[in-house]
């Protein structure tokens, strides 16, 4: 299973463009919707944990995902598999950068990729929100966090820690009245 995850994440790393969120969208499509290896709620938990850890968010999530499915080796091989395509591509791009840096066609293609990635990320956000936002308090917390993101310069770390504290308070009140 660990080697299979390695191969799956090589494919995801090679054919997913954009940010870590676009990789998460592809993980949801591949592993939740298509293969049914995990539930959407499980993926959301991994996202929450991975986002709250230091380092590269998507690498954290992929490592946790691989670990959950195939133990320590699965976690390591999943994270390495995700990184291999980027390392190869960046090595090639670095070698030929002077030849392509002012190329109109490269610029145009990258603009098209940017436009295609936005709906992929939006689709993942909508899909994941269906699982995460099942009551009024969760929706309120999400809207408050969105406003903080859009209208302040508060760091994501502070936002995540604040969300964790509010989640603990919310669940504590819910459990203990």
OpenMM code with the backbone's topology and positions (N, CA, C; nanometers):
from openmm import Vec3, app, unit

residues = "UNK UNK UNK UNK UNK UNK UNK UNK UNK UNK UNK UNK UNK UNK UNK UNK UNK UNK UNK UNK UNK UNK UNK UNK UNK UNK UNK UNK UNK UNK UNK UNK UNK UNK UNK UNK UNK UNK UNK UNK UNK UNK UNK UNK UNK UNK UNK UNK UNK UNK UNK UNK UNK UNK UNK UNK UNK UNK UNK UNK UNK UNK UNK UNK UNK UNK UNK UNK UNK UNK UNK UNK UNK UNK UNK UNK UNK UNK UNK UNK UNK UNK UNK UNK UNK UNK UNK UNK UNK UNK UNK UNK UNK UNK UNK UNK UNK UNK UNK UNK UNK UNK UNK UNK UNK UNK UNK UNK UNK UNK UNK UNK UNK UNK UNK UNK UNK UNK UNK UNK UNK UNK UNK UNK UNK UNK UNK UNK UNK UNK UNK UNK UNK UNK UNK UNK UNK UNK UNK UNK UNK UNK UNK UNK UNK UNK UNK UNK UNK UNK UNK UNK UNK UNK UNK UNK UNK UNK UNK UNK UNK UNK UNK UNK UNK UNK UNK UNK UNK UNK UNK UNK UNK UNK UNK UNK UNK".split()
positions = [
    Vec3(0.0824, -0.1196, 0.0000),
    Vec3(0.0000, 0.0000, 0.0000),
    Vec3(0.0870, 0.1263, 0.0000),
    Vec3(0.1988, 0.1229, 0.0743),
    Vec3(0.2857, 0.2403, 0.0811),
    Vec3(0.3420, 0.2751, -0.0572),
    Vec3(0.3843, 0.1748, -0.1333),
    Vec3(0.4365, 0.2007, -0.2681),
    Vec3(0.3265, 0.2502, -0.3615),
    Vec3(0.2061, 0.1984, -0.3435),
    Vec3(0.0940, 0.2454, -0.4237),
    Vec3(0.0665, 0.3932, -0.3933),
    Vec3(0.0698, 0.4311, -0.2656),
    Vec3(0.0513, 0.5713, -0.2281),
    Vec3(0.1619, 0.6587, -0.2877),
    Vec3(0.2853, 0.6083, -0.2846),
    Vec3(0.3970, 0.6804, -0.3447),
    Vec3(0.3650, 0.7128, -0.4905),
    Vec3(0.3202, 0.6138, -0.5656),
    Vec3(0.2871, 0.6329, -0.7066),
    Vec3(0.1689, 0.7283, -0.7239),
    Vec3(0.0658, 0.7143, -0.6416),
    Vec3(-0.0512, 0.8022, -0.6514),
    Vec3(-0.0121, 0.9477, -0.6273),
    Vec3(0.0762, 0.9702, -0.5298),
    Vec3(0.1160, 1.1080, -0.5015),
    Vec3(0.2162, 1.1617, -0.6022),
    Vec3(0.2929, 1.0754, -0.6664),
    Vec3(0.3741, 1.1220, -0.7799),
    Vec3(0.2804, 1.1739, -0.8886),
    Vec3(0.1736, 1.0992, -0.9174),
    Vec3(0.0783, 1.1434, -1.0206),
    Vec3(0.0106, 1.2743, -0.9796),
    Vec3(-0.0327, 1.2832, -0.8531),
    Vec3(-0.0961, 1.4072, -0.8079),
    Vec3(0.0011, 1.5243, -0.8169),
    Vec3(0.1242, 1.5024, -0.7740),
    Vec3(0.2238, 1.6086, -0.7793),
    Vec3(0.2581, 1.6506, -0.9209),
    Vec3(0.2514, 1.5574, -1.0138),
    Vec3(0.2875, 1.5871, -1.1526),
    Vec3(0.1755, 1.6557, -1.2300),
    Vec3(0.0525, 1.6262, -1.1964),
    Vec3(-0.0587, 1.6739, -1.2793),
    Vec3(-0.1538, 1.7683, -1.2077),
    Vec3(-0.1150, 1.8192, -1.0919),
    Vec3(-0.1969, 1.9167, -1.0206),
    Vec3(-0.1210, 2.0479, -1.0173),
    Vec3(-0.1838, 2.1531, -1.0661),
    Vec3(-0.1207, 2.2840, -1.0717),
    Vec3(-0.1892, 2.3766, -0.9731),
    Vec3(-0.1171, 2.4764, -0.9269),
    Vec3(-0.1730, 2.5724, -0.8333),
    Vec3(-0.1133, 2.5534, -0.6956),
    Vec3(-0.1938, 2.5788, -0.5980),
    Vec3(-0.1473, 2.5743, -0.4595),
    Vec3(-0.1728, 2.4383, -0.3967),
    Vec3(-0.1402, 2.4294, -0.2697),
    Vec3(-0.1705, 2.3086, -0.1946),
    Vec3(-0.3186, 2.2770, -0.1943),
    Vec3(-0.4004, 2.3808, -0.2016),
    Vec3(-0.5455, 2.3576, -0.2003),
    Vec3(-0.5914, 2.2842, -0.3251),
    Vec3(-0.5266, 2.3082, -0.4370),
    Vec3(-0.5660, 2.2335, -0.5569),
    Vec3(-0.5260, 2.0867, -0.5434),
    Vec3(-0.4163, 2.0584, -0.4739),
    Vec3(-0.3785, 1.9193, -0.4472),
    Vec3(-0.4800, 1.8550, -0.3543),
    Vec3(-0.5245, 1.9290, -0.2540),
    Vec3(-0.6261, 1.8763, -0.1622),
    Vec3(-0.7554, 1.8473, -0.2377),
    Vec3(-0.7911, 1.9352, -0.3310),
    Vec3(-0.9110, 1.9106, -0.4123),
    Vec3(-0.8968, 1.7806, -0.4904),
    Vec3(-0.7793, 1.7569, -0.5460),
    Vec3(-0.7567, 1.6326, -0.6200),
    Vec3(-0.7538, 1.5117, -0.5269),
    Vec3(-0.7008, 1.5291, -0.4058),
    Vec3(-0.7033, 1.4201, -0.3070),
    Vec3(-0.8474, 1.3832, -0.2740),
    Vec3(-0.9300, 1.4854, -0.2552),
    Vec3(-1.0707, 1.4589, -0.2244),
    Vec3(-1.1361, 1.3819, -0.3386),
    Vec3(-1.1132, 1.4264, -0.4601),
    Vec3(-1.1736, 1.3598, -0.5755),
    Vec3(-1.1245, 1.2155, -0.5877),
    Vec3(-0.9941, 1.1949, -0.5725),
    Vec3(-0.9350, 1.0625, -0.5929),
    Vec3(-0.9619, 0.9668, -0.4771),
    Vec3(-0.9416, 1.0125, -0.3546),
    Vec3(-0.9416, 0.9212, -0.2403),
    Vec3(-1.0729, 0.9174, -0.1632),
    Vec3(-1.1533, 1.0234, -0.1720),
    Vec3(-1.2841, 1.0245, -0.1054),
    Vec3(-1.3923, 0.9817, -0.2039),
    Vec3(-1.4014, 1.0528, -0.3159),
    Vec3(-1.5109, 1.0293, -0.4102),
    Vec3(-1.4914, 0.9040, -0.4959),
    Vec3(-1.3717, 0.8851, -0.5506),
    Vec3(-1.3489, 0.7765, -0.6458),
    Vec3(-1.3153, 0.6439, -0.5772),
    Vec3(-1.2155, 0.6444, -0.4909),
    Vec3(-1.1681, 0.5191, -0.4304),
    Vec3(-1.2359, 0.4849, -0.2975),
    Vec3(-1.2957, 0.5839, -0.2332),
    Vec3(-1.3641, 0.5651, -0.1036),
    Vec3(-1.2702, 0.5092, 0.0033),
    Vec3(-1.1457, 0.5549, 0.0038),
    Vec3(-1.0490, 0.5088, 0.1026),
    Vec3(-1.0695, 0.5771, 0.2367),
    Vec3(-1.1151, 0.7019, 0.2336),
    Vec3(-1.1427, 0.7765, 0.3562),
    Vec3(-1.2734, 0.8519, 0.3384),
    Vec3(-1.3329, 0.8865, 0.4503),
    Vec3(-1.4527, 0.9702, 0.4490),
    Vec3(-1.4095, 1.1166, 0.4376),
    Vec3(-1.5003, 1.1993, 0.3908),
    Vec3(-1.4706, 1.3410, 0.3786),
    Vec3(-1.4379, 1.4014, 0.5152),
    Vec3(-1.5067, 1.3550, 0.6193),
    Vec3(-1.4801, 1.4064, 0.7539),
    Vec3(-1.3379, 1.3720, 0.7987),
    Vec3(-1.2878, 1.2549, 0.7597),
    Vec3(-1.1497, 1.2173, 0.7930),
    Vec3(-1.0501, 1.3094, 0.7228),
    Vec3(-1.0762, 1.3390, 0.5962),
    Vec3(-0.9884, 1.4293, 0.5224),
    Vec3(-0.9900, 1.5681, 0.5862),
    Vec3(-1.1072, 1.6136, 0.6290),
    Vec3(-1.1167, 1.7434, 0.6960),
    Vec3(-1.0339, 1.7463, 0.8238),
    Vec3(-1.0363, 1.6378, 0.8999),
    Vec3(-0.9549, 1.6309, 1.0220),
    Vec3(-0.8067, 1.6387, 0.9882),
    Vec3(-0.7647, 1.5662, 0.8850),
    Vec3(-0.6243, 1.5706, 0.8441),
    Vec3(-0.5850, 1.7109, 0.7984),
    Vec3(-0.6756, 1.7787, 0.7290),
    Vec3(-0.6496, 1.9158, 0.6848),
    Vec3(-0.6327, 2.0067, 0.8058),
    Vec3(-0.7215, 1.9930, 0.9045),
    Vec3(-0.7133, 2.0769, 1.0243),
    Vec3(-0.5813, 2.0550, 1.0976),
    Vec3(-0.5422, 1.9299, 1.1137),
    Vec3(-0.4163, 1.8998, 1.1829),
    Vec3(-0.2978, 1.9468, 1.0991),
    Vec3(-0.2981, 1.9136, 0.9703),
    Vec3(-0.1868, 1.9506, 0.8830),
    Vec3(-0.1673, 2.1005, 0.8720),
    Vec3(-0.2774, 2.1754, 0.8713),
    Vec3(-0.2698, 2.3211, 0.8615),
    Vec3(-0.2175, 2.3827, 0.9904),
    Vec3(-0.2398, 2.3160, 1.1021),
    Vec3(-0.1970, 2.3724, 1.2300),
    Vec3(-0.0516, 2.3396, 1.2638),
    Vec3(0.0116, 2.2540, 1.1865),
    Vec3(0.1521, 2.2193, 1.2097),
    Vec3(0.2435, 2.3152, 1.1340),
    Vec3(0.3655, 2.3351, 1.1838),
    Vec3(0.4587, 2.4191, 1.1077),
    Vec3(0.5032, 2.3482, 0.9798),
    Vec3(0.5445, 2.4258, 0.8836),
    Vec3(0.5936, 2.3682, 0.7591),
    Vec3(0.4940, 2.3835, 0.6461),
    Vec3(0.5146, 2.3066, 0.5424),
    Vec3(0.4322, 2.3146, 0.4220),
    Vec3(0.3020, 2.2396, 0.4469),
    Vec3(0.1916, 2.3131, 0.4449),
    Vec3(0.0611, 2.2577, 0.4800),
    Vec3(0.0295, 2.1299, 0.4035),
    Vec3(0.0397, 2.1327, 0.2728),
    Vec3(-0.0020, 2.0164, 0.1943),
    Vec3(0.0906, 1.8975, 0.2177),
    Vec3(0.2189, 1.9221, 0.2403),
    Vec3(0.3102, 1.8115, 0.2713),
    Vec3(0.2718, 1.7476, 0.4046),
    Vec3(0.2346, 1.8307, 0.5019),
    Vec3(0.1889, 1.7783, 0.6310),
    Vec3(0.0650, 1.6912, 0.6135),
    Vec3(-0.0303, 1.7401, 0.5357),
    Vec3(-0.1563, 1.6678, 0.5151),
    Vec3(-0.1308, 1.5361, 0.4428),
    Vec3(-0.0490, 1.5396, 0.3394),
    Vec3(-0.0178, 1.4183, 0.2634),
    Vec3(0.0550, 1.3170, 0.3515),
    Vec3(0.1486, 1.3639, 0.4333),
    Vec3(0.2196, 1.2743, 0.5237),
    Vec3(0.1216, 1.2092, 0.6218),
    Vec3(0.0324, 1.2886, 0.6801),
    Vec3(-0.0674, 1.2346, 0.7727),
    Vec3(-0.1610, 1.1365, 0.7024),
    Vec3(-0.1999, 1.1696, 0.5801),
    Vec3(-0.2883, 1.0832, 0.5024),
    Vec3(-0.2220, 0.9480, 0.4775),
    Vec3(-0.0984, 0.9517, 0.4285),
    Vec3(-0.0250, 0.8280, 0.4033),
    Vec3(-0.0045, 0.7475, 0.5301),
    Vec3(0.0238, 0.8160, 0.6399),
    Vec3(0.0422, 0.7490, 0.7691),
    Vec3(-0.0869, 0.6798, 0.8125),
    Vec3(-0.1990, 0.7490, 0.7948),
    Vec3(-0.3283, 0.6919, 0.8345),
    Vec3(-0.3594, 0.5652, 0.7552),
    Vec3(-0.3232, 0.5633, 0.6279),
    Vec3(-0.3562, 0.4485, 0.5436),
    Vec3(-0.2518, 0.3371, 0.5471),
    Vec3(-0.1238, 0.3724, 0.5665),
    Vec3(-0.0192, 0.2701, 0.5531),
    Vec3(0.0943, 0.2851, 0.6543),
    Vec3(0.0688, 0.3509, 0.7649),
    Vec3(0.1697, 0.3611, 0.8689),
    Vec3(0.2826, 0.4574, 0.8344),
    Vec3(0.3918, 0.4529, 0.9127),
    Vec3(0.5016, 0.5481, 0.8927),
    Vec3(0.5604, 0.5458, 0.7516),
    Vec3(0.5812, 0.4278, 0.6956),
    Vec3(0.6359, 0.4196, 0.5599),
    Vec3(0.5398, 0.4820, 0.4590),
    Vec3(0.4102, 0.4600, 0.4768),
    Vec3(0.3108, 0.5206, 0.3889),
    Vec3(0.3139, 0.6720, 0.3958),
    Vec3(0.3314, 0.7257, 0.5160),
    Vec3(0.3395, 0.8703, 0.5319),
    Vec3(0.4610, 0.9283, 0.4624),
    Vec3(0.5749, 0.8660, 0.4856),
    Vec3(0.6996, 0.9155, 0.4260),
    Vec3(0.6953, 0.9049, 0.2739),
    Vec3(0.6544, 0.7896, 0.2224),
    Vec3(0.6519, 0.7717, 0.0768),
    Vec3(0.5478, 0.8607, 0.0100),
    Vec3(0.4362, 0.8863, 0.0761),
    Vec3(0.3355, 0.9770, 0.0202),
    Vec3(0.3931, 1.1176, 0.0061),
    Vec3(0.4582, 1.1663, 0.1116),
    Vec3(0.5155, 1.3011, 0.1080),
    Vec3(0.6282, 1.3104, 0.0047),
    Vec3(0.7136, 1.2102, 0.0003),
    Vec3(0.8226, 1.2103, -0.0983),
    Vec3(0.7652, 1.2040, -0.2400),
    Vec3(0.6654, 1.1178, -0.2604),
    Vec3(0.6027, 1.1062, -0.3917),
    Vec3(0.5442, 1.2375, -0.4393),
    Vec3(0.4817, 1.3110, -0.3484),
    Vec3(0.4246, 1.4404, -0.3840),
    Vec3(0.5336, 1.5382, -0.4283),
    Vec3(0.6491, 1.5327, -0.3641),
    Vec3(0.7562, 1.6293, -0.3910),
    Vec3(0.8405, 1.5971, -0.5140),
    Vec3(0.8503, 1.4707, -0.5522),
    Vec3(0.9382, 1.4307, -0.6629),
    Vec3(0.9094, 1.5086, -0.7918),
    Vec3(0.7849, 1.5176, -0.8380),
    Vec3(0.7618, 1.5902, -0.9638),
    Vec3(0.8033, 1.7373, -0.9565),
    Vec3(0.7762, 1.8026, -0.8445),
    Vec3(0.8134, 1.9437, -0.8319),
    Vec3(0.9646, 1.9611, -0.8359),
    Vec3(1.0368, 1.8727, -0.7695),
    Vec3(1.1833, 1.8809, -0.7701),
    Vec3(1.2368, 1.8611, -0.9120),
    Vec3(1.1832, 1.7641, -0.9836),
    Vec3(1.2283, 1.7383, -1.1209),
    Vec3(1.1970, 1.8582, -1.2105),
    Vec3(1.0738, 1.9073, -1.2045),
    Vec3(1.0341, 2.0198, -1.2900),
    Vec3(1.1160, 2.1443, -1.2563),
    Vec3(1.1333, 2.1742, -1.1278),
    Vec3(1.2094, 2.2932, -1.0902),
    Vec3(1.3562, 2.2819, -1.1314),
    Vec3(1.4101, 2.1623, -1.1284),
    Vec3(1.5479, 2.1423, -1.1742),
    Vec3(1.5592, 2.1737, -1.3232),
    Vec3(1.4637, 2.1251, -1.4014),
    Vec3(1.4641, 2.1512, -1.5459),
    Vec3(1.4408, 2.2997, -1.5733),
    Vec3(1.3413, 2.3593, -1.5062),
    Vec3(1.3108, 2.5010, -1.5281),
    Vec3(1.4307, 2.5878, -1.4913),
    Vec3(1.4961, 2.5549, -1.3815),
    Vec3(1.6147, 2.6310, -1.3415),
    Vec3(1.7223, 2.6242, -1.4494),
    Vec3(1.7378, 2.5076, -1.5077),
    Vec3(1.8403, 2.4898, -1.6111),
    Vec3(1.8097, 2.5703, -1.7374),
    Vec3(1.6820, 2.5885, -1.7701),
    Vec3(1.6460, 2.6579, -1.8949),
    Vec3(1.5784, 2.7929, -1.8703),
    Vec3(1.5837, 2.8426, -1.7488),
    Vec3(1.5105, 2.9645, -1.7134),
    Vec3(1.5427, 3.0823, -1.8050),
    Vec3(1.6685, 3.1054, -1.8321),
    Vec3(1.7054, 3.2193, -1.9172),
    Vec3(1.6436, 3.2098, -2.0562),
    Vec3(1.6184, 3.0888, -2.1031),
    Vec3(1.5585, 3.0703, -2.2354),
    Vec3(1.4079, 3.0971, -2.2361),
    Vec3(1.3418, 3.0784, -2.1213),
    Vec3(1.1949, 3.0876, -2.1197),
    Vec3(1.1397, 3.2068, -2.0428),
    Vec3(1.2237, 3.2799, -1.9694),
    Vec3(1.1711, 3.3819, -1.8786),
    Vec3(1.0920, 3.4920, -1.9489),
    Vec3(1.1226, 3.5227, -2.0719),
    Vec3(1.0496, 3.6271, -2.1449),
    Vec3(0.9669, 3.5713, -2.2602),
    Vec3(0.9432, 3.4424, -2.2612),
    Vec3(0.8699, 3.3784, -2.3700),
    Vec3(0.7204, 3.4050, -2.3555),
    Vec3(0.6626, 3.4656, -2.4565),
    Vec3(0.5200, 3.4993, -2.4550),
    Vec3(0.4331, 3.3755, -2.4362),
    Vec3(0.4667, 3.2661, -2.5022),
    Vec3(0.3838, 3.1457, -2.4985),
    Vec3(0.3862, 3.0807, -2.3603),
    Vec3(0.5003, 3.0832, -2.2959),
    Vec3(0.5093, 3.0305, -2.1592),
    Vec3(0.4237, 3.1164, -2.0666),
    Vec3(0.4356, 3.2492, -2.0803),
    Vec3(0.3555, 3.3412, -1.9999),
    Vec3(0.2065, 3.3175, -2.0222),
    Vec3(0.1653, 3.3043, -2.1474),
    Vec3(0.0239, 3.2828, -2.1803),
    Vec3(-0.0270, 3.1509, -2.1230),
    Vec3(0.0527, 3.0466, -2.1343),
    Vec3(0.0120, 2.9162, -2.0797),
    Vec3(-0.0044, 2.9239, -1.9283),
    Vec3(0.0876, 2.9911, -1.8607),
    Vec3(0.0773, 3.0031, -1.7151),
    Vec3(-0.0446, 3.0848, -1.6739),
    Vec3(-0.0793, 3.1866, -1.7499),
    Vec3(-0.2017, 3.2631, -1.7218),
    Vec3(-0.3247, 3.1730, -1.7340),
    Vec3(-0.3269, 3.0886, -1.8355),
    Vec3(-0.4378, 2.9945, -1.8517),
    Vec3(-0.4459, 2.8952, -1.7374),
    Vec3(-0.3305, 2.8466, -1.6930),
    Vec3(-0.3276, 2.7539, -1.5790),
    Vec3(-0.3821, 2.8232, -1.4548),
    Vec3(-0.3421, 2.9485, -1.4313),
    Vec3(-0.3934, 3.0226, -1.3159),
    Vec3(-0.5458, 3.0302, -1.3195),
    Vec3(-0.6013, 3.0583, -1.4353),
    Vec3(-0.7473, 3.0685, -1.4485),
    Vec3(-0.8159, 2.9347, -1.4247),
    Vec3(-0.7517, 2.8270, -1.4623),
    Vec3(-0.8105, 2.6943, -1.4424),
    Vec3(-0.8014, 2.6489, -1.2976),
    Vec3(-0.7000, 2.6944, -1.2253),
    Vec3(-0.6797, 2.6499, -1.0874),
    Vec3(-0.7816, 2.7124, -0.9922),
    Vec3(-0.8215, 2.8350, -1.0156),
    Vec3(-0.9149, 2.9030, -0.9252),
    Vec3(-1.0436, 2.8230, -0.9051),
    Vec3(-1.1113, 2.7765, -1.0105),
    Vec3(-1.2331, 2.6984, -0.9860),
    Vec3(-1.2060, 2.5631, -0.9197),
    Vec3(-1.0880, 2.5055, -0.9424),
    Vec3(-1.0552, 2.3794, -0.8750),
    Vec3(-1.0492, 2.4018, -0.7246),
    Vec3(-0.9828, 2.5088, -0.6828),
    Vec3(-0.9728, 2.5402, -0.5406),
    Vec3(-1.1105, 2.5761, -0.4855),
    Vec3(-1.1868, 2.6554, -0.5594),
    Vec3(-1.3217, 2.6919, -0.5158),
    Vec3(-1.4117, 2.5712, -0.5005),
    Vec3(-1.4026, 2.4789, -0.5933),
    Vec3(-1.4823, 2.3564, -0.5863),
    Vec3(-1.4485, 2.2759, -0.4619),
    Vec3(-1.3200, 2.2656, -0.4299),
    Vec3(-1.2788, 2.1933, -0.3088),
    Vec3(-1.3307, 2.2635, -0.1845),
    Vec3(-1.3230, 2.3954, -0.1827),
    Vec3(-1.3720, 2.4703, -0.0669),
    Vec3(-1.5214, 2.4476, -0.0466),
    Vec3(-1.5976, 2.4512, -0.1538),
    Vec3(-1.7423, 2.4288, -0.1433),
    Vec3(-1.7712, 2.2867, -0.0975),
    Vec3(-1.7040, 2.1910, -0.1563),
    Vec3(-1.7264, 2.0510, -0.1209),
    Vec3(-1.6913, 2.0236, 0.0252),
    Vec3(-1.5754, 2.0717, 0.0697),
    Vec3(-1.5340, 2.0489, 0.2081),
    Vec3(-1.6215, 2.1252, 0.3065),
    Vec3(-1.6727, 2.2410, 0.2659),
    Vec3(-1.7576, 2.3186, 0.3564),
    Vec3(-1.8885, 2.2473, 0.3862),
    Vec3(-1.9358, 2.1648, 0.2951),
    Vec3(-2.0601, 2.0902, 0.3195),
    Vec3(-2.0466, 1.9987, 0.4397),
    Vec3(-1.9275, 1.9431, 0.4596),
    Vec3(-1.9035, 1.8554, 0.5742),
    Vec3(-1.8748, 1.9354, 0.7005),
    Vec3(-1.8021, 2.0450, 0.6875),
    Vec3(-1.7573, 2.1206, 0.8046),
    Vec3(-1.8637, 2.2148, 0.8601),
    Vec3(-1.9529, 2.2636, 0.7764),
    Vec3(-2.0470, 2.3680, 0.8182),
    Vec3(-2.1887, 2.3134, 0.8312),
    Vec3(-2.2083, 2.2322, 0.9340),
    Vec3(-2.3377, 2.1658, 0.9492),
    Vec3(-2.4295, 2.2317, 1.0515),
    Vec3(-2.3846, 2.3382, 1.1169),
    Vec3(-2.4736, 2.4084, 1.2098),
    Vec3(-2.4421, 2.5578, 1.2083),
    Vec3(-2.5279, 2.6353, 1.2750),
    Vec3(-2.5164, 2.7812, 1.2693),
    Vec3(-2.3872, 2.8329, 1.3317),
    Vec3(-2.3425, 2.7695, 1.4385),
    Vec3(-2.2196, 2.8153, 1.5035),
    Vec3(-2.1000, 2.7944, 1.4102),
    Vec3(-2.0921, 2.6790, 1.3466),
    Vec3(-1.9820, 2.6526, 1.2536),
    Vec3(-1.9845, 2.7517, 1.1375),
    Vec3(-2.1026, 2.7797, 1.0860),
    Vec3(-2.1151, 2.8767, 0.9766),
    Vec3(-2.0712, 3.0148, 1.0237),
    Vec3(-2.1130, 3.0532, 1.1447),
    Vec3(-2.0725, 3.1828, 1.2005),
    Vec3(-1.9221, 3.1937, 1.2185),
    Vec3(-1.8602, 3.0881, 1.2721),
    Vec3(-1.7147, 3.0883, 1.2888),
    Vec3(-1.6444, 3.0981, 1.1539),
    Vec3(-1.6960, 3.0272, 1.0561),
    Vec3(-1.6364, 3.0306, 0.9224),
    Vec3(-1.6477, 3.1704, 0.8612),
    Vec3(-1.7639, 3.2322, 0.8725),
    Vec3(-1.7818, 3.3670, 0.8175),
    Vec3(-1.6929, 3.4682, 0.8892),
    Vec3(-1.6808, 3.4536, 1.0219),
    Vec3(-1.5925, 3.5431, 1.0976),
    Vec3(-1.4477, 3.5258, 1.0515),
    Vec3(-1.4048, 3.4010, 1.0341),
    Vec3(-1.2681, 3.3742, 0.9881),
    Vec3(-1.2467, 3.4298, 0.8473),
    Vec3(-1.3467, 3.4157, 0.7616),
    Vec3(-1.3361, 3.4694, 0.6259),
    Vec3(-1.3197, 3.6211, 0.6289),
    Vec3(-1.3994, 3.6885, 0.7117),
    Vec3(-1.3880, 3.8344, 0.7234),
    Vec3(-1.2505, 3.8749, 0.7758),
    Vec3(-1.2005, 3.8006, 0.8740),
    Vec3(-1.0669, 3.8298, 0.9269),
    Vec3(-0.9628, 3.8140, 0.8163),
    Vec3(-0.9751, 3.7075, 0.7372),
    Vec3(-0.8805, 3.6854, 0.6256),
    Vec3(-0.8861, 3.7982, 0.5234),
    Vec3(-1.0070, 3.8403, 0.4902),
    Vec3(-1.0241, 3.9380, 0.3832),
    Vec3(-0.9919, 4.0810, 0.4252),
    Vec3(-1.0209, 4.1152, 0.5513),
    Vec3(-1.0173, 4.2559, 0.5902),
    Vec3(-0.9134, 4.2917, 0.6956),
    Vec3(-0.8304, 4.1973, 0.7364),
    Vec3(-0.7250, 4.2286, 0.8331),
    Vec3(-0.5938, 4.1673, 0.7851),
    Vec3(-0.4899, 4.1994, 0.8562),
    Vec3(-0.3597, 4.1403, 0.8241),
    Vec3(-0.3187, 4.0376, 0.9296),
    Vec3(-0.4152, 3.9869, 1.0046),
    Vec3(-0.3869, 3.8850, 1.1060),
    Vec3(-0.3338, 3.7605, 1.0354),
    Vec3(-0.2296, 3.7030, 1.0926),
    Vec3(-0.1658, 3.5877, 1.0284),
    Vec3(-0.2557, 3.4640, 1.0332),
    Vec3(-0.2311, 3.3743, 0.9391),
    Vec3(-0.3057, 3.2482, 0.9361),
    Vec3(-0.2838, 3.1678, 1.0630),
    Vec3(-0.1636, 3.1745, 1.1195),
    Vec3(-0.1343, 3.1017, 1.2424),
    Vec3(-0.2249, 3.1485, 1.3555),
    Vec3(-0.2389, 3.2793, 1.3716),
    Vec3(-0.3272, 3.3329, 1.4757),
    Vec3(-0.4708, 3.2895, 1.4488),
    Vec3(-0.5107, 3.2919, 1.3244),
    Vec3(-0.6460, 3.2506, 1.2872),
    Vec3(-0.6701, 3.1034, 1.3208),
    Vec3(-0.5746, 3.0176, 1.2890),
    Vec3(-0.5884, 2.8743, 1.3177),
    Vec3(-0.5906, 2.8496, 1.4682),
    Vec3(-0.5017, 2.9157, 1.5425),
    Vec3(-0.5008, 2.8993, 1.6885),
    Vec3(-0.6316, 2.9504, 1.7475),
    Vec3(-0.6779, 3.0648, 1.6994),
    Vec3(-0.8069, 3.1178, 1.7455),
    Vec3(-0.9207, 3.0224, 1.7150),
    Vec3(-0.9184, 2.9629, 1.5962),
    Vec3(-1.0211, 2.8648, 1.5604),
    Vec3(-1.0167, 2.7437, 1.6514),
    Vec3(-0.8957, 2.6990, 1.6850),
    Vec3(-0.8819, 2.5838, 1.7751),
    Vec3(-0.9375, 2.6165, 1.9130),
    Vec3(-0.9043, 2.7343, 1.9649),
    Vec3(-0.9549, 2.7748, 2.0972),
    Vec3(-1.1068, 2.7853, 2.0947),
    Vec3(-1.1608, 2.8522, 1.9934),
    Vec3(-1.3070, 2.8641, 1.9838),
    Vec3(-1.3729, 2.7278, 1.9665),
    Vec3(-1.3097, 2.6384, 1.8912),
    Vec3(-1.3630, 2.5032, 1.8760),
    Vec3(-1.3657, 2.4288, 2.0083),
    Vec3(-1.2597, 2.4427, 2.0877),
    Vec3(-1.2567, 2.3789, 2.2202),
    Vec3(-1.3656, 2.4346, 2.3105),
    Vec3(-1.3824, 2.5671, 2.3103),
    Vec3(-1.4878, 2.6295, 2.3917),
    Vec3(-1.6245, 2.5832, 2.3438),
    Vec3(-1.6459, 2.5877, 2.2131),
    Vec3(-1.7742, 2.5490, 2.1543),
    Vec3(-1.8094, 2.4050, 2.1896),
    Vec3(-1.7148, 2.3133, 2.1690),
    Vec3(-1.7432, 2.1726, 2.1979),
    Vec3(-1.7564, 2.1486, 2.3481),
    Vec3(-1.6802, 2.2236, 2.4299),
    Vec3(-1.6931, 2.2113, 2.5748),
    Vec3(-1.8299, 2.2540, 2.6227),
    Vec3(-1.8794, 2.3645, 2.5701),
    Vec3(-2.0137, 2.4112, 2.6060),
    Vec3(-2.1180, 2.3120, 2.5570),
    Vec3(-2.0981, 2.2602, 2.4380),
    Vec3(-2.1918, 2.1642, 2.3790),
    Vec3(-2.1983, 2.0357, 2.4624),
    Vec3(-2.0822, 1.9889, 2.5108),
    Vec3(-2.0748, 1.8649, 2.5892),
    Vec3(-2.1268, 1.8822, 2.7312),
    Vec3(-2.0884, 1.9952, 2.7931),
    Vec3(-2.1138, 2.0110, 2.9361),
    Vec3(-2.2201, 2.1152, 2.9673),
    Vec3(-2.2915, 2.1586, 2.8659),
    Vec3(-2.4040, 2.2485, 2.8848),
    Vec3(-2.3621, 2.3856, 2.9166),
] * unit.nanometer
topology = app.Topology()
chain = topology.addChain("A")
for resn in residues:
    res = topology.addResidue(resn, chain)
    for name in ("N", "CA", "C"):
        topology.addAtom(name, app.Element.getBySymbol(name[0]), res)
